[in-house]
Amino acid sequence: MLISVQQEDFDVSAVTSELCSNRKDIGAVVTFSGMVRDQSPDQNLLALELEHYPGMTEKALEEISNSAMKRWDIDDLAIIHRVGQLKPAENIVMVVVISAHRKEAFDACEFLMDYLKTQAPFWKKEITKQGEQWIEFKESDQQAADNWK
């Protein structure tokens, strides 16, 4: 299991290759990579700033990962989440799940993303041409996570 909270960008292909190296039992590799997007109508987002509590965040990601490993028959996974100031179109998060079967890998990957959005202690602030504001929690994210209960 690879878990990293970092400022540096990541390479989806390199992380996937690392997880799959010398493995012949893998039938499915599911990856999700999220990017910073500008959701404002006039596309005025300059940056997205992510803050977290070091140590606490990694522990939460480990707990979420362990839940996925117990729930599905998956062989390994990686979660990389960036923090700091990110510009539109930059990578923000990556989840990789490897398994013998695709359904297990797809379900685990979706679960991990839903729980990252609701259970991981990250705080996001939009920096726009008009100023700065913290992003509010989305009820739709919580509903997606609740579907796994």
N, C-alpha and C positions, 0 to 999 in steps of 0.2 A: 504494500500500500504506500503510495506516494502522496503526501499532503504538503502543500507549500503555500504560504502567504508571502507575497513578494512584490517589490516595486518593478523588477525587471520583467520585460516581455518574455513570452514563452513560445516554443516551437512545437506545434501540435504533432507534427511528424516525428520529431526527436523523442518526445515523451512517449508516444505510442510505440515506437521502436524499442525503447528501453523496457517498457512493460512486457512486450511480446518476445523479447530476445531469448533465443534458445528454447522456445516453447513449441511443442507439437500437439498440445492438447486443446488449443484454442480454436473454436469454430466461429466465434463472433467477436468483433471489436466495434464498440459503439463509442463515438466521440461527440461531444458537444462543446463548441467554443462560442462564447458570447462576446459581443463587441459593444463599445460605447456608441450609443446612437443619440441623435438629436431629435427629440420628439416634439419640439416646439414648432408651431405653425410657420414662423419666420426663420427657422433654423439658425437661432442665435446662440446656441450652446458653444462656449469657448472650451470648457473642460468639465469633467466630473471628478470630484475629489472624494476618495474613499478613505475612511478612518476605521480603525479597529483597535481592540485591546490585545497586544501581543501576549501569547500564552493562552489566554482565554479563547481566542478565535481558533487557534489550532486544535485546542481540546474539543471545541464544539464540532469542528470538521471531522475529527477522529470519531466522535460519538455518532455522527450522522453516517460516516463510512462504515463503522461497525454494525450499525442497524441494517444497512443495505447488505453487508456480507452475511448476516444472519438470516435475512429475509429471502434472499435469492441465492441460487447456486452459481455464484460468480467466482472467478479465479483470482482476480486482482482489480485494483482501480487506482485512479489518480485524480486528485483535485488540486488545481492550481488557481488561486484567486489573487488578483493584483490589488494593490492599495496605492495610495498617493494620488497625484493629479494625472488624469488620463484625458486625452483628447478624443473627439469623435472619430470613429473607425478604428480605434486601438483595441487590442484584446483586453478583456477584463476577467474572464473566467474560462476554465477548461475542465471538463470532466471526461475521463476515459474509463470504460468498463470492459473487461475481457471475460469471456465465458465460453463454455462449450456450445451454448445454444443462444441464438439471437434474441428470443423472447425475454429470457432472463436478463441479458445485457441491456436491451432497450428499456425494460421496466425499471431496472436498477438505476440507469442513467437519468431517466425522467424523475424518479423519486429523489435522487440526489440533488438535482437542480431545484425541485420544488421545496425541498428542505433547506437548501442553501439560501433561498430567497426569504425564508421565514424563520429559520432557527439559528443561522450563523450571525454573530454579532458584528455586522458591518454597518456603517452609517455613510450615506451618500449625500453630497452637496453639489448642486448644479451651480456652475459659474457661467453667467450669461453676460451679454452686453449691458443688460439692465441692472446687474448686481448678482448677489449670491442668495441661495435658499436651499434649506435642507429638504430632501425628498421624503414625502410622507409614505407611510406603509400602505400597500395596496391590498384591499380586501380580496381581490381576485387571486392574489398569490396565496393567501391563507386558505381560501377555498380549495385551491389545487392541492395544497399539502394535506388538508383535511380529508381529501378523497382517498388517501392511502391508509387511513385509520380503519 
